[in-house]
Amino acid sequence: MWLRDLRAFLVGPDPQVRPRTRLGRALPTIGVIAAIAIGLITLAYLIDNGPKVSTGFLVIDAVLIAAPLGLVATRPLLAWRIAWVVAGFAGSTVPIQQNTPWPWTPTQMLMFPLLLAVVAVRHRRGVLVWTGLSATLLLVMFVNPGNLSGLLLAVAAILIIGDQVRRRREVQAALAEEEERTELAQARRAVAEERNRIAREMHDVVAHHMSLIAVRAETAVYRIDGVPPAVAEELAAIAGTSREALVEMRRLLGVLRSTETALVEPQPVLDDLAGLVRDARAAGVDVTFDPLPGTRVPPAVGLAAFRIVQEALSNARRHAAGAPVRITLSLGPSTLELYVHNTLTADATATTGERHGLLGMRERATAIGGTFTAGPDDTGGYTVHATLPLEVAA
């Protein structure tokens, strides 16, 4: 383990970081600009206080001292390696003057804590241990003993705080991923529950029609005079097949209802929207409803329209309390158009993405071959729109 960490410290790459903020994306550029400024300041300092060598050597020294600052935002471990080598070279070649605690320039001493902190935040603990040991070696070799203890405590504090910051960020990232997975699982469970509910309700609609088929096939020989024997036999076969299909449907429904209470009341139809609107008005919702009196649609279509309006009214009360709601029905040659529009109040709750209610409404519409959209509209309000085919698709 420690050999792997040592190898990562010596030659390993820095982790790739994708900044999410504008400041994070600008940090590399800021680092380069700061490195140029520090390089010029360091050069001026070396010319005045450095060793009496050629100007070219001082320029190279200033560039090497400032270079880590330009790399710290993107490659902090590489920046520390460069800074460590330059500091070791300076400690070996520049004698410590009287009353001077270390052989490095002030800009170097200011950069060391920054480099250590960024490495601690970006890298795992094993690499951090080797970074701390390298900093300790540097201090032990070149710092006056009287200043050593304070600097070692400062290095330890920087590394410990940086490590805690890194662990906190990792925990927060893990929690965010777990919350995302939980929300996805809840959405999938909500869709599955809504599909089960739709299947249970559709069973009552389909069972009613199949019962009628069986009854009409059985009673045809008594209601119609002169039915040939071959036809009577065929009608009996149709009745028997219908009963078998009903039995199988009940078995299937038993699986869906294994943990649910069986439905015991008639399923709503399109005409029941008037009662739904009346109950909403009694609850204080300002609802405008344009009904289609006397309109006959397939039971599955009426049931889907009722449930969509019911959920849309519930969402309007929850997210835009007090806002007026308008329900519009439009009957075309082959489709039923349904609109539920509400304005937004000052304290309206923003809805992002498709929550469980919207997923359920979408399932209602698509289950019978229709389409569904929901979202903000051009008027600044919120509109739910469903197109339901009058001939339910298989």
C-alpha positions as CSV (number, residue, x, y, z in Angstrom):
1,M,0.0,0.0,0.0
2,W,2.7,2.5,1.0
3,L,4.8,1.7,-2.1
4,R,1.8,2.4,-4.3
5,D,1.2,5.7,-2.5
6,L,4.9,6.6,-2.8
7,R,4.8,5.8,-6.6
8,A,1.7,8.0,-6.9
9,F,3.5,10.8,-5.0
10,L,6.6,10.6,-7.2
11,V,5.2,10.1,-10.7
12,G,1.4,9.7,-10.3
13,P,-0.9,12.1,-12.2
14,D,-3.2,14.6,-10.6
15,P,-6.9,13.8,-10.6
16,Q,-9.0,15.5,-13.3
17,V,-11.3,18.1,-11.8
18,R,-14.3,19.6,-13.7
19,P,-15.1,23.0,-12.2
20,R,-18.8,23.7,-11.9
21,T,-18.6,27.4,-11.2
22,R,-17.4,30.4,-13.3
23,L,-14.7,31.1,-10.7
24,G,-13.5,27.5,-10.8
25,R,-13.2,27.6,-14.6
26,A,-11.2,30.9,-14.3
27,L,-8.7,29.6,-11.7
28,P,-6.1,28.2,-14.2
29,T,-6.0,31.6,-15.9
30,I,-5.8,33.4,-12.6
31,G,-3.0,31.1,-11.6
32,V,-0.9,31.9,-14.7
33,I,-1.4,35.6,-14.3
34,A,-0.4,35.3,-10.6
35,A,2.6,33.3,-11.6
36,I,3.8,36.0,-14.0
37,A,3.4,38.6,-11.3
38,I,5.1,36.6,-8.6
39,G,7.9,35.8,-11.1
40,L,8.6,39.5,-11.7
41,I,8.5,40.2,-7.9
42,T,10.8,37.4,-7.2
43,L,13.2,38.5,-9.9
44,A,13.3,42.0,-8.5
45,Y,14.0,40.5,-5.0
46,L,16.8,38.3,-6.3
47,I,18.5,41.1,-8.1
48,D,18.5,43.2,-4.9
49,N,19.1,40.4,-2.3
50,G,20.1,37.3,-4.1
51,P,23.5,35.8,-4.9
52,K,25.9,37.7,-7.2
53,V,25.4,35.7,-10.3
54,S,24.4,36.4,-13.9
55,T,21.1,38.0,-14.7
56,G,20.1,35.0,-16.9
57,F,20.5,32.6,-13.9
58,L,18.3,34.9,-11.8
59,V,15.6,34.9,-14.5
60,I,15.6,31.1,-14.6
61,D,15.5,30.9,-10.9
62,A,12.5,33.4,-10.7
63,V,10.7,31.4,-13.4
64,L,11.2,28.1,-11.6
65,I,10.0,29.6,-8.3
66,A,6.9,31.1,-9.8
67,A,6.0,28.2,-12.1
68,P,4.2,26.1,-9.4
69,L,1.7,28.9,-8.9
70,G,0.6,28.6,-12.5
71,L,0.1,24.8,-12.1
72,V,-1.5,24.6,-8.7
73,A,-5.1,25.0,-10.0
74,T,-4.8,22.0,-12.5
75,R,-1.8,19.9,-11.3
76,P,-1.1,20.6,-7.7
77,L,1.1,17.6,-7.0
78,L,3.3,18.4,-10.0
79,A,3.5,22.0,-8.7
80,W,4.6,20.7,-5.3
81,R,7.3,18.5,-6.9
82,I,8.7,21.5,-8.8
83,A,8.6,23.7,-5.7
84,W,10.3,21.0,-3.6
85,V,13.1,20.5,-6.1
86,V,13.7,24.3,-6.5
87,A,13.6,24.7,-2.7
88,G,16.1,21.9,-2.2
89,F,18.4,23.4,-4.8
90,A,18.2,26.8,-3.2
91,G,18.8,25.3,0.3
92,S,21.9,23.5,-1.0
93,T,23.4,26.5,-2.8
94,V,22.3,29.5,-0.9
95,P,23.8,29.9,2.6
96,I,21.6,31.0,5.4
97,Q,22.5,34.5,6.4
98,Q,22.7,35.7,9.9
99,N,19.3,36.1,11.6
100,T,17.6,34.5,8.6
101,P,15.4,31.4,9.4
102,W,15.5,29.8,6.0
103,P,17.3,30.1,2.6
104,W,14.2,30.8,0.5
105,T,12.6,33.9,-0.9
106,P,9.4,35.3,0.7
107,T,7.4,34.3,-2.3
108,Q,8.4,30.7,-1.9
109,M,7.4,30.7,1.7
110,L,4.0,32.1,0.8
111,M,3.5,29.5,-1.9
112,F,4.4,26.4,0.2
113,P,1.2,26.5,2.4
114,L,-1.0,27.1,-0.7
115,L,0.5,24.1,-2.5
116,L,0.2,21.8,0.5
117,A,-3.4,22.8,1.0
118,V,-4.4,22.2,-2.6
119,V,-2.6,18.8,-2.6
120,A,-4.3,17.8,0.6
121,V,-7.8,18.7,-0.8
122,R,-7.2,16.9,-4.1
123,H,-5.3,13.7,-3.2
124,R,-6.0,10.7,-1.1
125,R,-4.5,10.3,2.4
126,G,-1.6,8.0,1.4
127,V,-0.2,10.5,-1.1
128,L,-0.8,13.2,1.5
129,V,1.4,11.4,4.0
130,W,4.3,11.3,1.6
131,T,3.7,15.0,0.8
132,G,4.0,15.8,4.5
133,L,7.1,13.7,4.9
134,S,8.8,15.5,1.9
135,A,7.9,18.9,3.5
136,T,9.2,17.7,6.8
137,L,12.5,16.6,5.2
138,L,12.9,20.0,3.5
139,L,12.3,21.8,6.8
140,V,14.6,19.6,8.8
141,M,17.5,20.0,6.3
142,F,17.4,23.7,5.7
143,V,15.5,25.6,8.4
144,N,17.1,27.0,11.6
145,P,16.3,24.7,14.5
146,G,14.7,27.5,16.4
147,N,12.0,27.9,13.8
148,L,11.5,24.2,13.0
149,S,8.8,23.2,15.5
150,G,6.4,26.0,14.6
151,L,6.8,25.3,10.9
152,L,6.2,21.5,11.4
153,L,3.0,22.3,13.3
154,A,1.9,24.6,10.6
155,V,2.5,21.9,7.9
156,A,0.6,19.3,10.0
157,A,-2.3,21.6,10.5
158,I,-2.6,22.4,6.8
159,L,-2.5,18.8,5.8
160,I,-5.0,17.7,8.4
161,I,-7.5,20.5,7.6
162,G,-7.1,19.8,3.9
163,D,-7.7,16.1,4.4
164,Q,-10.9,16.8,6.3
165,V,-12.1,19.1,3.6
166,R,-11.5,16.4,1.0
167,R,-13.3,13.8,3.1
168,R,-16.2,16.2,3.6
169,R,-16.5,16.8,-0.2
170,E,-16.3,13.1,-0.9
171,V,-19.1,12.4,1.6
172,Q,-21.2,15.2,0.1
173,A,-20.7,13.9,-3.4
174,A,-21.7,10.4,-2.2
175,L,-24.8,11.7,-0.5
176,A,-25.7,13.6,-3.7
177,E,-25.3,10.5,-5.8
178,E,-27.4,8.4,-3.3
179,E,-30.1,11.1,-3.3
180,E,-30.2,11.0,-7.1
181,R,-30.4,7.2,-7.1
182,T,-33.2,7.4,-4.5
183,E,-35.2,9.9,-6.5
184,L,-34.8,7.7,-9.6
185,A,-36.0,4.6,-7.7
186,Q,-38.9,6.5,-6.2
187,A,-39.9,7.7,-9.7
188,R,-39.7,4.2,-11.1
189,R,-41.7,2.9,-8.1
190,A,-44.3,5.6,-8.7
191,V,-44.6,4.7,-12.3
192,A,-45.0,1.0,-11.5
193,E,-47.7,1.8,-8.9
194,E,-49.6,4.0,-11.2
195,R,-49.4,1.4,-14.0
196,N,-50.8,-1.2,-11.5
197,R,-53.6,1.2,-10.6
198,I,-54.4,1.9,-14.2
199,A,-54.4,-1.9,-14.9
200,R,-56.8,-2.5,-12.0
201,E,-59.2,0.3,-13.2
202,M,-59.0,-0.8,-16.8
203,H,-59.9,-4.3,-15.7
204,D,-63.3,-3.1,-14.6
205,V,-63.8,-1.4,-18.0
206,V,-62.7,-4.4,-20.1
207,A,-64.5,-6.9,-17.8
208,H,-67.7,-5.0,-18.3
209,H,-67.4,-5.2,-22.1
210,M,-66.5,-8.9,-22.1
211,S,-69.4,-9.7,-19.8
212,L,-71.7,-8.1,-22.3
213,I,-70.2,-10.2,-25.1
214,A,-70.7,-13.4,-23.1
215,V,-74.3,-12.5,-22.1
216,R,-75.3,-11.4,-25.6
217,A,-73.7,-14.5,-27.2
218,E,-75.6,-16.8,-24.7
219,T,-78.9,-15.1,-25.1
220,A,-78.8,-14.6,-28.8
221,V,-80.6,-17.9,-29.5
222,Y,-83.5,-16.8,-27.3
223,R,-83.7,-13.3,-28.5
224,I,-83.5,-14.0,-32.3
225,D,-85.9,-16.4,-34.0
226,G,-84.6,-19.0,-36.4
227,V,-81.0,-19.2,-35.4
228,P,-79.3,-22.1,-37.3
229,P,-77.7,-24.8,-35.2
230,A,-74.2,-24.0,-36.5
231,V,-74.6,-20.3,-35.6
232,A,-76.0,-21.3,-32.1
233,E,-73.0,-23.5,-31.6
234,E,-70.6,-20.7,-32.6
235,L,-72.3,-18.3,-30.3
236,A,-72.0,-20.7,-27.4
237,A,-68.3,-21.1,-28.2
238,I,-67.9,-17.3,-28.1
239,A,-69.7,-17.1,-24.7
240,G,-67.4,-19.9,-23.3
241,T,-64.3,-18.2,-24.6
242,S,-65.4,-14.9,-23.1
243,R,-65.9,-16.5,-19.7
244,E,-62.5,-18.1,-19.8
245,A,-60.9,-14.7,-20.7
246,L,-62.8,-13.2,-17.7
247,V,-61.4,-15.9,-15.4
248,E,-57.9,-15.3,-16.6
249,M,-58.3,-11.6,-16.2
250,R,-59.4,-12.0,-12.6
251,R,-56.4,-14.2,-11.9
252,L,-54.1,-11.5,-13.4
253,L,-55.8,-8.8,-11.4
254,G,-55.3,-10.9,-8.2
255,V,-51.6,-10.6,-8.7
256,L,-51.9,-6.8,-9.1
257,R,-54.1,-6.6,-6.1
258,S,-51.9,-8.8,-3.9
259,T,-51.0,-5.8,-1.7
260,E,-53.8,-3.5,-2.6
261,T,-57.4,-3.1,-1.5
262,A,-59.7,-4.2,-4.2
263,L,-61.8,-1.5,-6.0
264,V,-65.4,-1.7,-5.0
265,E,-66.9,1.4,-6.4
266,P,-67.7,2.2,-10.1
267,Q,-64.9,3.8,-12.0
268,P,-65.5,7.5,-13.0
269,V,-66.4,8.6,-16.5
270,L,-66.3,11.9,-18.4
271,D,-69.6,13.1,-17.0
272,D,-68.2,12.8,-13.4
273,L,-65.9,15.8,-14.1
274,A,-68.8,18.1,-13.1
275,G,-68.8,16.6,-9.6
276,L,-65.0,16.8,-9.4
277,V,-65.2,20.5,-10.3
278,R,-67.9,21.1,-7.8
279,D,-65.9,19.5,-5.0
280,A,-62.8,21.7,-6.0
281,R,-64.9,24.8,-5.9
282,A,-66.2,23.8,-2.5
283,A,-62.6,23.5,-1.4
284,G,-62.0,27.2,-2.4
285,V,-60.5,26.7,-5.9
286,D,-61.5,29.2,-8.6
287,V,-62.3,26.7,-11.4
288,T,-63.8,27.5,-14.8
289,F,-65.1,24.5,-16.6
290,D,-66.3,24.1,-20.2
291,P,-68.1,20.8,-20.2
292,L,-69.3,18.8,-23.2
293,P,-72.9,17.7,-22.1
294,G,-74.2,14.6,-23.6
295,T,-70.8,13.6,-25.0
296,R,-70.2,9.8,-25.1
297,V,-66.6,8.5,-25.1
298,P,-65.2,5.1,-24.5
299,P,-65.0,4.3,-20.7
300,A,-61.2,4.1,-20.8
301,V,-61.0,7.6,-22.3
302,G,-63.4,9.0,-19.8
303,L,-61.5,7.4,-16.9
304,A,-58.2,8.7,-18.2
305,A,-59.6,12.2,-18.6
306,F,-61.1,12.2,-15.1
307,R,-57.8,11.1,-13.5
308,I,-55.7,13.6,-15.4
309,V,-58.0,16.5,-14.4
310,Q,-58.1,15.2,-10.8
311,E,-54.3,15.2,-10.5
312,A,-53.9,18.5,-12.3
313,L,-56.3,20.2,-9.9
314,S,-54.4,18.6,-7.0
315,N,-51.1,20.0,-8.4
316,A,-52.6,23.4,-8.9
317,R,-53.8,23.5,-5.3
318,R,-50.4,22.3,-4.1
319,H,-48.1,24.5,-6.2
320,A,-50.2,27.6,-7.0
321,A,-52.7,27.9,-4.2
322,G,-55.3,30.6,-4.9
323,A,-54.6,30.7,-8.7
324,P,-57.7,30.4,-11.0
325,V,-57.9,27.2,-13.0
326,R,-59.5,26.7,-16.3
327,I,-60.5,23.2,-17.7
328,T,-61.3,23.0,-21.4
329,L,-62.5,19.9,-23.3
330,S,-62.5,19.8,-27.1
331,L,-64.0,16.9,-29.0
332,G,-62.6,16.2,-32.5
333,P,-63.4,13.5,-35.0
334,S,-61.1,11.0,-33.5
335,T,-59.6,12.6,-30.3
336,L,-60.6,14.3,-27.1
337,E,-58.5,17.3,-26.3
338,L,-58.1,18.2,-22.6
339,Y,-56.5,21.4,-21.2
340,V,-56.0,22.4,-17.6
341,H,-54.5,25.8,-17.2
342,N,-53.7,27.8,-14.1
343,T,-51.9,31.1,-13.6
344,L,-49.0,31.5,-11.2
345,T,-49.3,33.3,-7.9
346,A,-46.5,35.2,-6.2
347,D,-45.9,32.3,-3.8
348,A,-46.1,29.6,-6.5
349,T,-43.8,26.7,-5.9
350,A,-41.4,26.0,-8.7
351,T,-41.6,22.5,-10.2
352,T,-38.5,21.0,-11.9
353,G,-38.6,17.8,-13.8
354,E,-41.5,15.3,-13.8
355,R,-42.7,14.5,-10.4
356,H,-44.8,11.5,-9.5
357,G,-48.1,13.2,-10.4
358,L,-46.9,14.2,-13.8
359,L,-45.6,10.7,-14.4
360,G,-48.9,9.3,-13.5
361,M,-50.8,11.6,-15.9
362,R,-48.4,10.7,-18.7
363,E,-48.9,7.0,-18.0
364,R,-52.7,7.5,-18.1
365,A,-52.6,9.2,-21.5
366,T,-50.0,6.8,-23.1
367,A,-51.7,3.7,-21.8
368,I,-54.6,4.3,-24.2
369,G,-52.5,5.5,-27.1
370,G,-52.7,9.3,-26.3
371,T,-50.2,12.0,-25.8
372,F,-49.4,14.3,-22.8
373,T,-47.5,17.5,-22.2
374,A,-47.2,19.7,-19.1
375,G,-45.2,22.8,-18.4
376,P,-45.1,26.6,-18.4
377,D,-46.9,28.3,-21.3
378,D,-46.5,31.6,-23.1
379,T,-48.9,33.4,-20.8
380,G,-46.7,32.9,-17.7
381,G,-49.0,30.1,-16.3
382,Y,-48.9,26.4,-16.4
383,T,-50.8,24.1,-18.8
384,V,-51.5,20.4,-18.8
385,H,-52.5,19.1,-22.2
386,A,-53.6,15.6,-23.1
387,T,-54.8,14.2,-26.4
388,L,-56.9,11.0,-25.9
389,P,-57.9,8.9,-28.9
390,L,-61.6,8.0,-29.1
391,E,-60.7,4.6,-30.4
392,V,-58.4,3.2,-27.7
393,A,-55.3,1.6,-29.2
394,A,-54.4,-2.0,-28.3
